[in-house]
Each structure stands twice: as C-alpha cells, then as structure tokens.
Amino acid sequence: MNRTPVKPRFRAIVSILVLGFSIVLLFVGVVLIVNRPPSTDAIAATLAAMPTLTPLPTMTPTPAPTLPGVTEALLVCQRDVGFALHRRNLIGAANISDDHQLLLSWISLDWPIQDLDDALPGVILGFDAAIEVWKGGCAVYDRVQITVWDRRNDEQIHRLTVQADLNDLLAWQANELSDKELIIRLQVSEP
C-alpha cells in the first residue's frame, strides 16, 4: 500500500475547520446552559413574589348633579366663563347662582390692589369675559359680580366686590355708555 503524502495546505484547512466547529459547539453549549429553562422551584418562587392581579373596577359615568337649579347647560356656561377668564390671563373662578347672577372671584397676582382704580383693568377683563360668554349663547345671567382678591406672598386679601347690570355692560360694549358712565353705575363695596 502506498501512502500518499497529505498536503500541508489541506491539513491546515481541515484543522481550521475542526477548530471553528469546536468553538461553535462550545458557544452553543454555553448559550444552552445560560438559557436553560428554570426549575419548577424557581418558577414557583417567581410566581409567589409577583403581585396578584385584581380586576379593574367597572367605570360608571358620573351622573349630572341633581342640585336644585343646576343643569348641564349651566355647568357648561360656568366652564366657558372659566375658559374666557383663562384666555385673558385672569386667575379666578366662576359660578352662576340661582338668582341669575354670574359670580366671579378674581385673584390679582400681577399687581397690588388697594381700590377700584387699581382693580379696574382686571375688572374690565372680567366683564369682557362675561359679555363674551353671554353673547356666545349662555344668556342665563343678568348681573355680574366680581370679587377682587389681592394675593401677596402667602396672604390673600379680599379688597372689594364690584357688581354691574348686564344691560349696562352690553350698552358699554356697544359704546352707548362711556367708561365714566359705566363706572358710575357700578356697585362697589369693600369688606
């Protein structure tokens, strides 16, 4: 039998292939060991540590309030007045009372208030908001009252209350009343 000599190149290629295959087998073995499924004890411990899921409560819509004189339309009007105040950068709250009066509470943070002259720019903006909403379809009030609060640091001080008849405000906006005539007709009270 004649032995043919193996070429060194062929032997090197086979050795590299065997070495590569061995590395791949080693890598696959490591991956399988690392990713092996957990034991039943480990699964039981994991499940015991997890919080139990409770079913979500059934959400029911909140019914409209049944207070006397409160309707959905009235609440929408109050919301619209609040938005109108917000558009004018006034901080406050709005309420429409049973006696058809729009009650606005305005808190002045921008400038100090001592009297009507100091409060007049904010009061005028409050009247503008009331007129806008009234003309927008919320004609459920015929008087507007603005309670003016001055807030400095942590202190909130009630400075004055200004009332106006809506007809006077509409005439003022239509330029049938001057600013001075409107101011004369305002009912201003201090605490």
NORSUL-V545055 format. One line per field, one symbol per residue. psi: psi as a letter, one per 30 degrees, with the letter a starting at -180 (. if undefined). Layout:
psi = ???
//
This chain:
psi = kkkkkkkeeeeeeeeeeeeeeeeeeeeeeeeeeeglklleeeeeeeeefkkkkkkkkkkkkklkkgkkfkleeeeeeeeeeeeeeefghkkalkkjlfghkjjkkkjjfelkkeaeeefeeeeeeeeeeeeeeefgfihglfkkkjkkkkjkbgkjkjelkkkkkeeeeeeeeggfkleeeeeefkjkkk.
//
